Amino acid sequence: MKTCRKCGKEKQQAEFRPNRRMRDGLSSWCAACHREATRRWRAEHRDEINEARRVVPRFVYDPLSRRTVPNPSPQPKSKVR
């Protein structure tokens, strides 16, 4: 048994995610608390996530020359992965 530092409930060790940095090898938050925190963070940062996922093609098809050419107006890459 282990107590979650987020919700304060005592739970089975199987309900905690692995974390090598912790002494017992398990995260201090239970998996349910991790999921809720991740959902909340993603909801708050949805625009940043979507912007980071947008792909700007390096090459585009030119119908006049019938081949791919470098994109004339690529946007700068985002720092977020």
Backbone atoms as SQL, in Angstrom:
CREATE TABLE atoms (id INTEGER PRIMARY KEY, chain TEXT, resi INTEGER, resn TEXT, atom TEXT, x REAL, y REAL, z REAL);
INSERT INTO atoms VALUES
  (1, 'A', 1, 'MET', 'N', 0.841, -1.183, 0.000),
  (2, 'A', 1, 'MET', 'CA', 0.000, 0.000, 0.000),
  (3, 'A', 1, 'MET', 'C', 0.889, 1.251, 0.000),
  (4, 'A', 2, 'LYS', 'N', 0.388, 2.277, -0.678),
  (5, 'A', 2, 'LYS', 'CA', 1.114, 3.532, -0.775),
  (6, 'A', 2, 'LYS', 'C', 0.096, 4.666, -0.798),
  (7, 'A', 3, 'THR', 'N', 0.456, 5.809, -0.207),
  (8, 'A', 3, 'THR', 'CA', -0.437, 6.955, -0.164),
  (9, 'A', 3, 'THR', 'C', -0.098, 7.927, -1.280),
  (10, 'A', 4, 'CYS', 'N', -1.114, 8.333, -2.032),
  (11, 'A', 4, 'CYS', 'CA', -0.942, 9.304, -3.110),
  (12, 'A', 4, 'CYS', 'C', -0.738, 10.685, -2.508),
  (13, 'A', 5, 'ARG', 'N', 0.282, 11.400, -2.970),
  (14, 'A', 5, 'ARG', 'CA', 0.576, 12.733, -2.443),
  (15, 'A', 5, 'ARG', 'C', -0.396, 13.782, -2.969),
  (16, 'A', 6, 'LYS', 'N', -1.118, 13.471, -4.034),
  (17, 'A', 6, 'LYS', 'CA', -2.055, 14.422, -4.622),
  (18, 'A', 6, 'LYS', 'C', -3.431, 14.324, -3.964),
  (19, 'A', 7, 'CYS', 'N', -4.023, 13.123, -3.961),
  (20, 'A', 7, 'CYS', 'CA', -5.382, 12.966, -3.427),
  (21, 'A', 7, 'CYS', 'C', -5.399, 12.518, -1.965),
  (22, 'A', 8, 'GLY', 'N', -4.276, 11.996, -1.459),
  (23, 'A', 8, 'GLY', 'CA', -4.180, 11.600, -0.067),
  (24, 'A', 8, 'GLY', 'C', -4.772, 10.233, 0.238),
  (25, 'A', 9, 'LYS', 'N', -5.221, 9.507, -0.768),
  (26, 'A', 9, 'LYS', 'CA', -5.824, 8.191, -0.548),
  (27, 'A', 9, 'LYS', 'C', -4.751, 7.109, -0.566),
  (28, 'A', 10, 'GLU', 'N', -4.972, 6.082, 0.231),
  (29, 'A', 10, 'GLU', 'CA', -4.051, 4.957, 0.266),
  (30, 'A', 10, 'GLU', 'C', -4.502, 3.944, -0.774),
  (31, 'A', 11, 'LYS', 'N', -3.571, 3.567, -1.673),
  (32, 'A', 11, 'LYS', 'CA', -3.914, 2.693, -2.792),
  (33, 'A', 11, 'LYS', 'C', -2.867, 1.605, -2.949),
  (34, 'A', 12, 'GLN', 'N', -3.216, 0.601, -3.757),
  (35, 'A', 12, 'GLN', 'CA', -2.289, -0.479, -4.067),
  (36, 'A', 12, 'GLN', 'C', -1.129, 0.068, -4.893),
  (37, 'A', 13, 'GLN', 'N', 0.027, -0.567, -4.785),
  (38, 'A', 13, 'GLN', 'CA', 1.195, -0.109, -5.534),
  (39, 'A', 13, 'GLN', 'C', 0.989, -0.235, -7.039),
  (40, 'A', 14, 'ALA', 'N', 0.132, -1.139, -7.469),
  (41, 'A', 14, 'ALA', 'CA', -0.129, -1.312, -8.898),
  (42, 'A', 14, 'ALA', 'C', -0.831, -0.098, -9.488),
  (43, 'A', 15, 'GLU', 'N', -1.410, 0.757, -8.666),
  (44, 'A', 15, 'GLU', 'CA', -2.121, 1.941, -9.145),
  (45, 'A', 15, 'GLU', 'C', -1.210, 3.150, -9.319),
  (46, 'A', 16, 'PHE', 'N', 0.101, 2.964, -9.154),
  (47, 'A', 16, 'PHE', 'CA', 1.071, 4.042, -9.315),
  (48, 'A', 16, 'PHE', 'C', 1.948, 3.763, -10.525),
  (49, 'A', 17, 'ARG', 'N', 2.301, 4.812, -11.239),
  (50, 'A', 17, 'ARG', 'CA', 3.147, 4.677, -12.411),
  (51, 'A', 17, 'ARG', 'C', 4.602, 4.495, -11.992),
  (52, 'A', 18, 'PRO', 'N', 5.390, 3.809, -12.806),
  (53, 'A', 18, 'PRO', 'CA', 6.810, 3.663, -12.484),
  (54, 'A', 18, 'PRO', 'C', 7.558, 4.990, -12.625),
  (55, 'A', 19, 'ASN', 'N', 8.515, 5.198, -11.742),
  (56, 'A', 19, 'ASN', 'CA', 9.366, 6.384, -11.785),
  (57, 'A', 19, 'ASN', 'C', 10.710, 6.003, -11.168),
  (58, 'A', 20, 'ARG', 'N', 11.726, 5.884, -11.995),
  (59, 'A', 20, 'ARG', 'CA', 13.038, 5.433, -11.534),
  (60, 'A', 20, 'ARG', 'C', 13.682, 6.376, -10.525),
  (61, 'A', 21, 'ARG', 'N', 13.316, 7.627, -10.565),
  (62, 'A', 21, 'ARG', 'CA', 13.947, 8.608, -9.678),
  (63, 'A', 21, 'ARG', 'C', 13.478, 8.480, -8.224),
  (64, 'A', 22, 'MET', 'N', 12.342, 7.863, -8.028),
  (65, 'A', 22, 'MET', 'CA', 11.819, 7.722, -6.672),
  (66, 'A', 22, 'MET', 'C', 12.480, 6.524, -5.987),
  (67, 'A', 23, 'ARG', 'N', 12.589, 6.592, -4.692),
  (68, 'A', 23, 'ARG', 'CA', 13.274, 5.558, -3.931),
  (69, 'A', 23, 'ARG', 'C', 12.609, 4.186, -4.115),
  (70, 'A', 24, 'ASP', 'N', 11.276, 4.158, -4.106),
  (71, 'A', 24, 'ASP', 'CA', 10.569, 2.882, -4.250),
  (72, 'A', 24, 'ASP', 'C', 10.286, 2.521, -5.710),
  (73, 'A', 25, 'GLY', 'N', 10.689, 3.391, -6.659),
  (74, 'A', 25, 'GLY', 'CA', 10.506, 3.110, -8.066),
  (75, 'A', 25, 'GLY', 'C', 9.126, 3.451, -8.594),
  (76, 'A', 26, 'LEU', 'N', 8.301, 4.118, -7.764),
  (77, 'A', 26, 'LEU', 'CA', 6.945, 4.475, -8.169),
  (78, 'A', 26, 'LEU', 'C', 6.731, 5.973, -8.020),
  (79, 'A', 27, 'SER', 'N', 5.848, 6.520, -8.851),
  (80, 'A', 27, 'SER', 'CA', 5.522, 7.937, -8.789),
  (81, 'A', 27, 'SER', 'C', 4.845, 8.264, -7.463),
  (82, 'A', 28, 'SER', 'N', 4.885, 9.514, -7.060),
  (83, 'A', 28, 'SER', 'CA', 4.235, 9.909, -5.810),
  (84, 'A', 28, 'SER', 'C', 2.742, 10.171, -6.007),
  (85, 'A', 29, 'TRP', 'N', 2.311, 10.372, -7.246),
  (86, 'A', 29, 'TRP', 'CA', 0.885, 10.535, -7.562),
  (87, 'A', 29, 'TRP', 'C', 0.371, 9.229, -8.146),
  (88, 'A', 30, 'CYS', 'N', -0.868, 8.895, -7.830),
  (89, 'A', 30, 'CYS', 'CA', -1.470, 7.691, -8.409),
  (90, 'A', 30, 'CYS', 'C', -1.784, 7.952, -9.891),
  (91, 'A', 31, 'ALA', 'N', -2.032, 6.898, -10.646),
  (92, 'A', 31, 'ALA', 'CA', -2.277, 7.016, -12.076),
  (93, 'A', 31, 'ALA', 'C', -3.524, 7.854, -12.355),
  (94, 'A', 32, 'ALA', 'N', -4.545, 7.741, -11.514),
  (95, 'A', 32, 'ALA', 'CA', -5.773, 8.518, -11.716),
  (96, 'A', 32, 'ALA', 'C', -5.504, 10.015, -11.575),
  (97, 'A', 33, 'CYS', 'N', -4.702, 10.398, -10.604),
  (98, 'A', 33, 'CYS', 'CA', -4.363, 11.815, -10.419),
  (99, 'A', 33, 'CYS', 'C', -3.505, 12.315, -11.581),
  (100, 'A', 34, 'HIS', 'N', -2.589, 11.473, -12.076),
  (101, 'A', 34, 'HIS', 'CA', -1.782, 11.843, -13.241),
  (102, 'A', 34, 'HIS', 'C', -2.673, 12.091, -14.450),
  (103, 'A', 35, 'ARG', 'N', -3.637, 11.194, -14.688),
  (104, 'A', 35, 'ARG', 'CA', -4.541, 11.353, -15.825),
  (105, 'A', 35, 'ARG', 'C', -5.321, 12.650, -15.731),
  (106, 'A', 36, 'GLU', 'N', -5.862, 12.934, -14.560),
  (107, 'A', 36, 'GLU', 'CA', -6.655, 14.157, -14.378),
  (108, 'A', 36, 'GLU', 'C', -5.796, 15.406, -14.585),
  (109, 'A', 37, 'ALA', 'N', -4.580, 15.407, -14.053),
  (110, 'A', 37, 'ALA', 'CA', -3.691, 16.556, -14.222),
  (111, 'A', 37, 'ALA', 'C', -3.309, 16.733, -15.694),
  (112, 'A', 38, 'THR', 'N', -3.079, 15.624, -16.402),
  (113, 'A', 38, 'THR', 'CA', -2.731, 15.689, -17.817),
  (114, 'A', 38, 'THR', 'C', -3.905, 16.219, -18.626),
  (115, 'A', 39, 'ARG', 'N', -5.113, 15.746, -18.350),
  (116, 'A', 39, 'ARG', 'CA', -6.308, 16.237, -19.058),
  (117, 'A', 39, 'ARG', 'C', -6.499, 17.731, -18.843),
  (118, 'A', 40, 'ARG', 'N', -6.327, 18.171, -17.609),
  (119, 'A', 40, 'ARG', 'CA', -6.494, 19.591, -17.292),
  (120, 'A', 40, 'ARG', 'C', -5.444, 20.425, -18.022),
  (121, 'A', 41, 'TRP', 'N', -4.180, 19.973, -18.011),
  (122, 'A', 41, 'TRP', 'CA', -3.118, 20.724, -18.667),
  (123, 'A', 41, 'TRP', 'C', -3.364, 20.799, -20.176),
  (124, 'A', 42, 'ARG', 'N', -3.756, 19.675, -20.784),
  (125, 'A', 42, 'ARG', 'CA', -4.004, 19.672, -22.227),
  (126, 'A', 42, 'ARG', 'C', -5.173, 20.563, -22.604),
  (127, 'A', 43, 'ALA', 'N', -6.196, 20.625, -21.768),
  (128, 'A', 43, 'ALA', 'CA', -7.341, 21.507, -22.037),
  (129, 'A', 43, 'ALA', 'C', -6.915, 22.972, -21.980),
  (130, 'A', 44, 'GLU', 'N', -6.041, 23.313, -21.054),
  (131, 'A', 44, 'GLU', 'CA', -5.577, 24.693, -20.900),
  (132, 'A', 44, 'GLU', 'C', -4.598, 25.098, -22.006),
  (133, 'A', 45, 'HIS', 'N', -3.888, 24.147, -22.579),
  (134, 'A', 45, 'HIS', 'CA', -2.852, 24.434, -23.573),
  (135, 'A', 45, 'HIS', 'C', -3.186, 23.870, -24.947),
  (136, 'A', 46, 'ARG', 'N', -4.458, 23.707, -25.244),
  (137, 'A', 46, 'ARG', 'CA', -4.891, 23.095, -26.506),
  (138, 'A', 46, 'ARG', 'C', -4.345, 23.835, -27.728),
  (139, 'A', 47, 'ASP', 'N', -4.374, 25.169, -27.699),
  (140, 'A', 47, 'ASP', 'CA', -3.897, 25.941, -28.851),
  (141, 'A', 47, 'ASP', 'C', -2.403, 25.721, -29.096),
  (142, 'A', 48, 'GLU', 'N', -1.619, 25.689, -28.041),
  (143, 'A', 48, 'GLU', 'CA', -0.180, 25.463, -28.187),
  (144, 'A', 48, 'GLU', 'C', 0.098, 24.072, -28.752),
  (145, 'A', 49, 'ILE', 'N', -0.637, 23.087, -28.284),
  (146, 'A', 49, 'ILE', 'CA', -0.449, 21.716, -28.757),
  (147, 'A', 49, 'ILE', 'C', -0.795, 21.620, -30.234),
  (148, 'A', 50, 'ASN', 'N', -1.925, 22.201, -30.635),
  (149, 'A', 50, 'ASN', 'CA', -2.333, 22.160, -32.033),
  (150, 'A', 50, 'ASN', 'C', -1.336, 22.886, -32.927),
  (151, 'A', 51, 'GLU', 'N', -0.820, 24.007, -32.471),
  (152, 'A', 51, 'GLU', 'CA', 0.162, 24.758, -33.261),
  (153, 'A', 51, 'GLU', 'C', 1.434, 23.934, -33.449),
  (154, 'A', 52, 'ALA', 'N', 1.856, 23.252, -32.409),
  (155, 'A', 52, 'ALA', 'CA', 3.072, 22.446, -32.502),
  (156, 'A', 52, 'ALA', 'C', 2.889, 21.258, -33.439),
  (157, 'A', 53, 'ARG', 'N', 1.666, 20.770, -33.573),
  (158, 'A', 53, 'ARG', 'CA', 1.404, 19.615, -34.433),
  (159, 'A', 53, 'ARG', 'C', 1.241, 19.992, -35.901),
  (160, 'A', 54, 'ARG', 'N', 1.036, 21.252, -36.191),
  (161, 'A', 54, 'ARG', 'CA', 0.895, 21.666, -37.582),
  (162, 'A', 54, 'ARG', 'C', 2.222, 21.481, -38.303),
  (163, 'A', 55, 'VAL', 'N', 2.157, 20.892, -39.450),
  (164, 'A', 55, 'VAL', 'CA', 3.364, 20.629, -40.232),
  (165, 'A', 55, 'VAL', 'C', 3.384, 21.572, -41.413),
  (166, 'A', 56, 'VAL', 'N', 4.479, 22.253, -41.581),
  (167, 'A', 56, 'VAL', 'CA', 4.670, 23.124, -42.728),
  (168, 'A', 56, 'VAL', 'C', 5.537, 22.351, -43.710),
  (169, 'A', 57, 'PRO', 'N', 5.009, 22.069, -44.896),
  (170, 'A', 57, 'PRO', 'CA', 5.796, 21.282, -45.850),
  (171, 'A', 57, 'PRO', 'C', 7.026, 22.042, -46.334),
  (172, 'A', 58, 'ARG', 'N', 8.138, 21.352, -46.397),
  (173, 'A', 58, 'ARG', 'CA', 9.360, 21.974, -46.895),
  (174, 'A', 58, 'ARG', 'C', 9.321, 22.111, -48.401),
  (175, 'A', 59, 'PHE', 'N', 8.618, 21.186, -49.057),
  (176, 'A', 59, 'PHE', 'CA', 8.509, 21.204, -50.507),
  (177, 'A', 59, 'PHE', 'C', 7.038, 21.147, -50.904),
  (178, 'A', 60, 'VAL', 'N', 6.694, 21.823, -51.976),
  (179, 'A', 60, 'VAL', 'CA', 5.329, 21.821, -52.499),
  (180, 'A', 60, 'VAL', 'C', 5.382, 21.474, -53.982),
  (181, 'A', 61, 'TYR', 'N', 4.270, 20.961, -54.473),
  (182, 'A', 61, 'TYR', 'CA', 4.195, 20.577, -55.878),
  (183, 'A', 61, 'TYR', 'C', 3.888, 21.802, -56.728),
  (184, 'A', 62, 'ASP', 'N', 4.687, 22.010, -57.762),
  (185, 'A', 62, 'ASP', 'CA', 4.484, 23.113, -58.699),
  (186, 'A', 62, 'ASP', 'C', 3.884, 22.539, -59.974),
  (187, 'A', 63, 'PRO', 'N', 2.607, 22.827, -60.262),
  (188, 'A', 63, 'PRO', 'CA', 1.975, 22.232, -61.444),
  (189, 'A', 63, 'PRO', 'C', 2.576, 22.716, -62.762),
  (190, 'A', 64, 'LEU', 'N', 3.150, 23.900, -62.782),
  (191, 'A', 64, 'LEU', 'CA', 3.740, 24.407, -64.038),
  (192, 'A', 64, 'LEU', 'C', 4.989, 23.621, -64.432),
  (193, 'A', 65, 'SER', 'N', 5.842, 23.372, -63.451),
  (194, 'A', 65, 'SER', 'CA', 7.068, 22.635, -63.764),
  (195, 'A', 65, 'SER', 'C', 6.902, 21.130, -63.544),
  (196, 'A', 66, 'ARG', 'N', 5.765, 20.734, -62.970),
  (197, 'A', 66, 'ARG', 'CA', 5.462, 19.325, -62.704),
  (198, 'A', 66, 'ARG', 'C', 6.508, 18.648, -61.829),
  (199, 'A', 67, 'ARG', 'N', 6.945, 19.344, -60.818),
  (200, 'A', 67, 'ARG', 'CA', 7.871, 18.762, -59.848),
  (201, 'A', 67, 'ARG', 'C', 7.741, 19.488, -58.522),
  (202, 'A', 68, 'THR', 'N', 8.384, 18.966, -57.505),
  (203, 'A', 68, 'THR', 'CA', 8.329, 19.606, -56.197),
  (204, 'A', 68, 'THR', 'C', 9.428, 20.652, -56.103),
  (205, 'A', 69, 'VAL', 'N', 9.081, 21.760, -55.495),
  (206, 'A', 69, 'VAL', 'CA', 10.024, 22.861, -55.320),
  (207, 'A', 69, 'VAL', 'C', 10.001, 23.279, -53.856),
  (208, 'A', 70, 'PRO', 'N', 11.044, 23.946, -53.370),
  (209, 'A', 70, 'PRO', 'CA', 11.023, 24.413, -51.984),
  (210, 'A', 70, 'PRO', 'C', 9.831, 25.334, -51.731),
  (211, 'A', 71, 'ASN', 'N', 9.251, 25.208, -50.555),
  (212, 'A', 71, 'ASN', 'CA', 8.099, 26.018, -50.180),
  (213, 'A', 71, 'ASN', 'C', 8.515, 27.493, -50.138),
  (214, 'A', 72, 'PRO', 'N', 7.837, 28.354, -50.886),
  (215, 'A', 72, 'PRO', 'CA', 8.247, 29.765, -50.926),
  (216, 'A', 72, 'PRO', 'C', 7.976, 30.511, -49.631),
  (217, 'A', 73, 'SER', 'N', 7.052, 30.047, -48.823),
  (218, 'A', 73, 'SER', 'CA', 6.735, 30.785, -47.596),
  (219, 'A', 73, 'SER', 'C', 6.594, 29.843, -46.393),
  (220, 'A', 74, 'PRO', 'N', 7.686, 29.156, -46.019),
  (221, 'A', 74, 'PRO', 'CA', 7.583, 28.292, -44.837),
  (222, 'A', 74, 'PRO', 'C', 7.512, 29.121, -43.561),
  (223, 'A', 75, 'GLN', 'N', 6.726, 28.643, -42.626),
  (224, 'A', 75, 'GLN', 'CA', 6.625, 29.305, -41.330),
  (225, 'A', 75, 'GLN', 'C', 7.763, 28.811, -40.457),
  (226, 'A', 76, 'PRO', 'N', 8.202, 29.617, -39.504),
  (227, 'A', 76, 'PRO', 'CA', 9.266, 29.144, -38.606),
  (228, 'A', 76, 'PRO', 'C', 8.759, 27.987, -37.766),
  (229, 'A', 77, 'LYS', 'N', 9.665, 27.043, -37.482),
  (230, 'A', 77, 'LYS', 'CA', 9.286, 25.891, -36.692),
  (231, 'A', 77, 'LYS', 'C', 9.038, 26.295, -35.243),
  (232, 'A', 78, 'SER', 'N', 8.096, 25.613, -34.624),
  (233, 'A', 78, 'SER', 'CA', 7.749, 25.878, -33.238),
  (234, 'A', 78, 'SER', 'C', 8.811, 25.259, -32.325),
  (235, 'A', 79, 'LYS', 'N', 9.028, 25.864, -31.169),
  (236, 'A', 79, 'LYS', 'CA', 9.974, 25.325, -30.212),
  (237, 'A', 79, 'LYS', 'C', 9.364, 24.168, -29.416),
  (238, 'A', 80, 'VAL', 'N', 8.038, 24.100, -29.399),
  (239, 'A', 80, 'VAL', 'CA', 7.350, 23.034, -28.681),
  (240, 'A', 80, 'VAL', 'C', 7.356, 21.789, -29.540),
  (241, 'A', 81, 'ARG', 'N', 7.619, 20.652, -28.969),
  (242, 'A', 81, 'ARG', 'CA', 7.651, 19.406, -29.744),
  (243, 'A', 81, 'ARG', 'C', 6.284, 18.889, -29.965);
